[in-house]
Amino acid sequence: MFRTIEDIKNKISENDRKNTTYIHPIASDEEIAKLISAYSNSDGGDIIFGIRDDAKRLELKKFPFKVDLERIQDLIEGSINIKSGYLTIEDASILFISVNKSDELVKVNKVPYRINGNGALEELKVQKVFISYAHKDSDLVNLIEEKISLYKNLETTRDINVTQYRDSLSEFMQTIRNHDVIIALVTSAYIKSLNCMYEITQLMKDIDYQKKLFFIVVNSDDYKFYKEENRYENYQANIYSVESRLAYLSYWSDEQTRLEQSIKEANLRPAMMANIALDLRKLESILPAIDDFIALLNDRVGRNFKEMYETDFKDIVMRN
């Protein structure tokens, strides 16, 4: 909602700098466009011309400021919602531009901007978020994507399939490493998924993986977030007891034995075993790291889905 002329007058008289930029003596069209981008990408704000701000007080300057709004808008990429006008203070005509929050990311020369906590203009870095999850838990991932879409500086990726990279494990992992944040949605299905365990244990080999890896551990409070037809038994991760950890380790040990026995019994030519061989390579790579992964979950105490959802996943957003 736009500020009224009285709102703008009150800002000036009260030395109010919240979501407000005062400009004197001059600013380029590009600088003004960047400010419009910044306020559009946040909660809106006001640009007021002809007011000198020395960080201590505001001083009225009777300067006939002219702005070519049409040219400024030509520099802006994305949908904006602005209103400009004049108000009179002590016989001086003061120009202002009010900017409302935009529903899309607004850029200038392909770069989005924001106003930081100190009130300064800066580039808004768009961070790439990769979601690692088991397909049984797609309902929860849909909700994560929906919430993360509220933040214009975050873009999500999901469902990258290793086969699209010609079975190149290193190329597949590089696509994930190129992301700024990795969210692991941990359920029983996740811990029992070969692809999920491969993704996460390979990431754990990176020196700085803990800076970008965030766990959401699904528990019994999160049942309601699944659609009724997609609910399954024993979906909780259950990682906080020795018995549960041993059960997961036994599961993967049994999986290795089963796969090796199946390969032996099939007695197929190597050319027919490419995909099976790939699974075996992934399985052999994750076995030494499974216990480390579950121990890490215990150490870091991941938040449950309900807590994260009700706070719009701000813990993930604020850490970056």
Salt bridges, closest charged atoms under 4 A:
ASP29 OD2 - ARG71 NH1 2.98
GLU30 OE2 - LYS34 NZ 3.67
ASP43 OD1 - LYS101 NZ 3.87
ASP46 OD1 - ARG3 NE 3.09
ASP46 OD2 - LYS11 NZ 2.52
ASP53 OD1 - ARG17 NH2 2.90
GLU59 OE1 - ARG52 NH1 3.65
GLU59 OE1 - ARG57 NH2 3.98
GLU59 OE2 - LYS61 NZ 3.13
GLU122 OE2 - ARG114 NH2 2.53
GLU145 OE1 - ARG158 NH1 2.69
ASP159 OD1 - HIS135 NE2 3.08
ASP180 OD1 - LYS125 NZ 3.41
ASP206 OD2 - ARG177 NE 2.80
GLU255 OE1 - ARG258 NH2 3.06
ASP291 OD1 - ARG245 NH2 3.53
GLU307 OE1 - ARG303 NE 3.06
GLU310 OE2 - LYS306 NZ 3.32
ASP312 OD1 - LYS147 NZ 2.67
ASP315 OD2 - ARG303 NH1 2.03
